[in-house]
Amino acid sequence: MPESRGWISARNDADLSGRVLVHRTSAGTQGLLAAVDAGASPVLAGSFLTAAAIVRHLQRLGADQISLVALCWNASEPAPEDMLCADYLHATLFGKAPDFPVLRERIRNDPSGQRFFDPELPWFPMADSDVCMDLERFDAAVVAVEDETFGMRLEAVSPTCKAWVTLRAALLHPDEPESREPGLRKL
């Protein structure tokens, strides 16, 4: 399956029941697996989609030290969407309210963001930009855990039991509608 949330969301009739969905990214999946392999715990996948849930989860854990790792493009080239997401999470963890519309515009106006609006680059579908920039769409933090079969699996941590059902439904149907200051390191 291509690396594309838009690819999945554009197929509202896709039935993924009983299937293992493997999501591969240029750096994110490999970074999560490396962190799990290195014994880091917990390891969370960060995105604007789950920002509030990530912050709540970390605050509930009472973590004294948090490392925000922006893996960027191929884990080597700057990617404003990753850096600004880390900045957003950092500010929110410290009780600040970042101006998300300004961040979104910075990402869209950057050359890396412009790829999603270039018809010569169909592997960067425009729908992905909208889906990935849908702030706090899901009320579940995504935690990477070791898995004997796949090496790693992602689990939703949510106040509700239906987090995965909500996550799947929202991806397939995109149009349906306390602050503690832990020590932080941005890497």
C-alpha positions as a LaTeX table, in Angstrom:
\begin{tabular}{lrrr}
\hline
Residue & $x$ (\AA) & $y$ (\AA) & $z$ (\AA) \\
\hline
Met1 & 0.00 & 0.00 & 0.00 \\
Pro2 & 1.41 & 3.43 & $-0.81$ \\
Glu3 & 2.41 & 5.78 & 1.99 \\
Ser4 & $-0.73$ & 7.85 & 1.88 \\
Arg5 & $-3.46$ & 8.66 & 4.31 \\
Gly6 & $-5.27$ & 10.25 & 1.35 \\
Trp7 & $-5.05$ & 6.96 & $-0.55$ \\
Ile8 & $-6.89$ & 5.22 & 2.27 \\
Ser9 & $-9.39$ & 8.00 & 2.98 \\
Ala10 & $-10.28$ & 8.35 & $-0.71$ \\
Arg11 & $-11.52$ & 4.75 & $-0.70$ \\
Asn12 & $-14.58$ & 5.07 & 1.51 \\
Asp13 & $-15.68$ & 1.58 & 0.52 \\
Ala14 & $-12.44$ & $-0.13$ & 1.53 \\
Asp15 & $-13.11$ & $-3.03$ & 3.87 \\
Leu16 & $-10.07$ & $-3.59$ & 6.06 \\
Ser17 & $-11.81$ & $-6.03$ & 8.42 \\
Gly18 & $-9.60$ & $-8.90$ & 9.50 \\
Arg19 & $-6.57$ & $-7.52$ & 7.65 \\
Val20 & $-3.22$ & $-6.45$ & 8.98 \\
Leu21 & $-2.51$ & $-2.92$ & 7.80 \\
Val22 & 1.19 & $-2.19$ & 7.38 \\
His23 & 2.03 & 1.51 & 7.26 \\
Arg24 & 5.49 & 2.39 & 6.09 \\
Thr25 & 7.01 & 5.84 & 6.06 \\
Ser26 & 10.34 & 7.18 & 4.92 \\
Ala27 & 11.58 & 7.71 & 8.47 \\
Gly28 & 8.79 & 7.55 & 11.05 \\
Thr29 & 8.19 & 3.82 & 11.16 \\
Gln30 & 11.90 & 3.07 & 11.23 \\
Gly31 & 12.38 & 5.63 & 14.03 \\
Leu32 & 9.60 & 4.10 & 16.12 \\
Leu33 & 11.03 & 0.62 & 15.64 \\
Ala34 & 14.53 & 1.82 & 16.55 \\
Ala35 & 13.22 & 3.46 & 19.74 \\
Val36 & 11.30 & 0.31 & 20.73 \\
Asp37 & 14.36 & $-1.86$ & 19.95 \\
Ala38 & 16.51 & 0.46 & 22.10 \\
Gly39 & 14.18 & $-0.09$ & 25.05 \\
Ala40 & 12.57 & 3.36 & 25.17 \\
Ser41 & 9.20 & 3.32 & 26.90 \\
Pro42 & 6.71 & 4.58 & 26.20 \\
Val43 & 7.25 & 5.34 & 22.52 \\
Leu44 & 4.51 & 7.44 & 20.96 \\
Ala45 & 3.89 & 8.26 & 17.32 \\
Gly46 & 3.35 & 12.00 & 17.13 \\
Ser47 & 1.17 & 13.95 & 14.76 \\
Phe48 & $-1.07$ & 16.97 & 14.68 \\
Leu49 & $-3.97$ & 14.49 & 14.39 \\
Thr50 & $-3.40$ & 13.22 & 17.93 \\
Ala51 & $-1.63$ & 16.16 & 19.58 \\
Ala52 & $-4.04$ & 16.75 & 22.48 \\
Ala53 & $-4.25$ & 13.01 & 23.24 \\
Ile54 & $-0.44$ & 12.76 & 23.26 \\
Val55 & $-0.16$ & 15.63 & 25.73 \\
Arg56 & $-2.89$ & 14.20 & 28.00 \\
His57 & $-1.29$ & 10.75 & 27.92 \\
Leu58 & 2.15 & 12.10 & 28.83 \\
Gln59 & 0.69 & 14.24 & 31.61 \\
Arg60 & $-1.19$ & 11.21 & 33.00 \\
Leu61 & 2.07 & 9.24 & 33.02 \\
Gly62 & 3.78 & 12.03 & 34.95 \\
Ala63 & 6.92 & 11.68 & 32.86 \\
Asp64 & 9.89 & 13.60 & 34.24 \\
Gln65 & 11.74 & 13.61 & 30.95 \\
Ile66 & 10.36 & 13.51 & 27.41 \\
Ser67 & 12.32 & 13.37 & 24.18 \\
Leu68 & 10.63 & 14.78 & 21.10 \\
Val69 & 12.34 & 13.35 & 18.03 \\
Ala70 & 11.48 & 14.86 & 14.66 \\
Leu71 & 12.73 & 12.31 & 12.15 \\
Cys72 & 12.19 & 14.53 & 9.12 \\
Trp73 & 12.50 & 13.52 & 5.49 \\
Asn74 & 14.34 & 10.20 & 5.16 \\
Ala75 & 15.73 & 10.87 & 8.65 \\
Ser76 & 18.22 & 13.28 & 7.11 \\
Glu77 & 16.62 & 16.30 & 5.44 \\
Pro78 & 14.70 & 19.02 & 7.29 \\
Ala79 & 10.93 & 18.62 & 7.27 \\
Pro80 & 9.05 & 21.60 & 8.68 \\
Glu81 & 5.94 & 19.51 & 9.35 \\
Asp82 & 7.92 & 17.27 & 11.73 \\
Met83 & 9.82 & 20.11 & 13.39 \\
Leu84 & 6.69 & 22.25 & 13.83 \\
Cys85 & 4.74 & 19.30 & 15.20 \\
Ala86 & 7.48 & 18.79 & 17.82 \\
Asp87 & 7.36 & 22.53 & 18.58 \\
Tyr88 & 3.56 & 22.36 & 18.88 \\
Leu89 & 3.73 & 19.40 & 21.29 \\
His90 & 6.50 & 21.08 & 23.30 \\
Ala91 & 4.54 & 24.32 & 23.69 \\
Thr92 & 1.32 & 22.50 & 24.53 \\
Leu93 & 3.05 & 20.38 & 27.18 \\
Phe94 & 4.06 & 23.65 & 28.84 \\
Gly95 & 0.50 & 24.96 & 28.80 \\
Lys96 & 0.92 & 27.32 & 25.85 \\
Ala97 & $-1.56$ & 27.61 & 22.99 \\
Pro98 & 0.37 & 27.62 & 19.71 \\
Asp99 & $-1.25$ & 29.37 & 16.74 \\
Phe100 & $-2.00$ & 26.31 & 14.63 \\
Pro101 & $-3.32$ & 28.18 & 11.56 \\
Val102 & 0.04 & 30.00 & 11.36 \\
Leu103 & 1.94 & 26.68 & 11.67 \\
Arg104 & $-0.26$ & 25.09 & 9.00 \\
Glu105 & 0.45 & 27.95 & 6.58 \\
Arg106 & 4.18 & 27.75 & 7.24 \\
Ile107 & 4.09 & 24.05 & 6.38 \\
Arg108 & 1.97 & 24.53 & 3.25 \\
Asn109 & 4.15 & 27.38 & 2.00 \\
Asp110 & 7.42 & 25.51 & 2.51 \\
Pro111 & 8.81 & 23.70 & $-0.57$ \\
Ser112 & 8.22 & 20.36 & 1.17 \\
Gly113 & 4.57 & 21.29 & 1.74 \\
Gln114 & 4.16 & 22.52 & $-1.82$ \\
Arg115 & 4.83 & 18.97 & $-3.07$ \\
Phe116 & 1.23 & 18.11 & $-2.17$ \\
Phe117 & $-0.08$ & 20.73 & $-4.58$ \\
Asp118 & 2.16 & 19.84 & $-7.54$ \\
Pro119 & 0.32 & 17.81 & $-10.21$ \\
Glu120 & 3.70 & 16.51 & $-11.43$ \\
Leu121 & 4.12 & 14.66 & $-8.09$ \\
Pro122 & 1.06 & 12.35 & $-7.86$ \\
Trp123 & 2.72 & 10.31 & $-5.09$ \\
Phe124 & 2.10 & 13.36 & $-2.85$ \\
Pro125 & $-1.71$ & 13.56 & $-3.10$ \\
Met126 & $-3.29$ & 16.86 & $-2.07$ \\
Ala127 & $-5.75$ & 14.95 & 0.14 \\
Asp128 & $-2.82$ & 13.89 & 2.35 \\
Ser129 & $-2.04$ & 17.47 & 3.27 \\
Asp130 & $-5.58$ & 18.10 & 4.48 \\
Val131 & $-5.85$ & 14.80 & 6.34 \\
Cys132 & $-2.48$ & 15.18 & 8.09 \\
Met133 & $-3.16$ & 18.77 & 9.12 \\
Asp134 & $-6.53$ & 18.04 & 10.75 \\
Leu135 & $-5.57$ & 19.15 & 14.25 \\
Glu136 & $-6.60$ & 16.86 & 17.10 \\
Arg137 & $-8.86$ & 14.76 & 14.91 \\
Phe138 & $-8.42$ & 11.66 & 17.06 \\
Asp139 & $-8.77$ & 11.37 & 20.81 \\
Ala140 & $-6.18$ & 8.63 & 21.12 \\
Ala141 & $-2.44$ & 8.64 & 21.60 \\
Val142 & $-0.68$ & 6.05 & 19.43 \\
Val143 & 1.87 & 3.98 & 21.34 \\
Ala144 & 4.43 & 1.72 & 19.65 \\
Val145 & 4.96 & $-1.60$ & 21.42 \\
Glu146 & 7.06 & $-4.68$ & 20.65 \\
Asp147 & 5.30 & $-7.40$ & 18.71 \\
Glu148 & 6.72 & $-10.92$ & 18.24 \\
Thr149 & 5.19 & $-11.27$ & 14.77 \\
Phe150 & 5.70 & $-7.82$ & 13.26 \\
Gly151 & 8.53 & $-6.39$ & 15.38 \\
Met152 & 6.29 & $-3.52$ & 16.45 \\
Arg153 & 2.61 & $-2.71$ & 16.54 \\
Leu154 & 0.76 & 0.49 & 17.26 \\
Glu155 & $-1.89$ & 0.64 & 19.97 \\
Ala156 & $-4.37$ & 3.41 & 20.58 \\
Val157 & $-4.56$ & 4.72 & 24.14 \\
Ser158 & $-7.82$ & 6.55 & 24.60 \\
Pro159 & $-10.32$ & 7.42 & 27.31 \\
Thr160 & $-12.84$ & 5.38 & 25.29 \\
Cys161 & $-12.70$ & 1.71 & 24.37 \\
Lys162 & $-13.62$ & 2.42 & 20.74 \\
Ala163 & $-10.45$ & 4.28 & 19.76 \\
Trp164 & $-9.48$ & 1.96 & 16.91 \\
Val165 & $-13.03$ & 1.85 & 15.55 \\
Thr166 & $-13.13$ & 5.65 & 15.63 \\
Leu167 & $-9.68$ & 5.89 & 14.04 \\
Arg168 & $-10.58$ & 3.49 & 11.23 \\
Ala169 & $-13.96$ & 5.13 & 10.58 \\
Ala170 & $-12.46$ & 8.61 & 10.48 \\
Leu171 & $-9.72$ & 7.55 & 8.07 \\
Leu172 & $-12.20$ & 5.88 & 5.77 \\
His173 & $-14.82$ & 8.64 & 6.12 \\
Pro174 & $-12.88$ & 11.88 & 6.63 \\
Asp175 & $-15.88$ & 14.21 & 6.16 \\
Glu176 & $-17.90$ & 12.84 & 9.12 \\
Pro177 & $-17.94$ & 14.90 & 11.59 \\
Glu178 & $-4.42$ & 20.23 & 33.71 \\
Ser179 & $-0.81$ & 21.22 & 32.93 \\
Arg180 & 2.42 & 19.71 & 34.24 \\
Glu181 & 5.84 & 20.84 & 33.09 \\
Pro182 & 7.97 & 17.76 & 32.49 \\
Gly183 & 11.61 & 18.10 & 31.53 \\
Leu184 & 11.81 & 18.11 & 27.76 \\
Arg185 & 14.54 & 17.45 & 25.24 \\
Lys186 & 14.01 & 18.20 & 21.60 \\
Leu187 & 16.40 & 16.15 & 19.49 \\
\hline
\end{tabular}
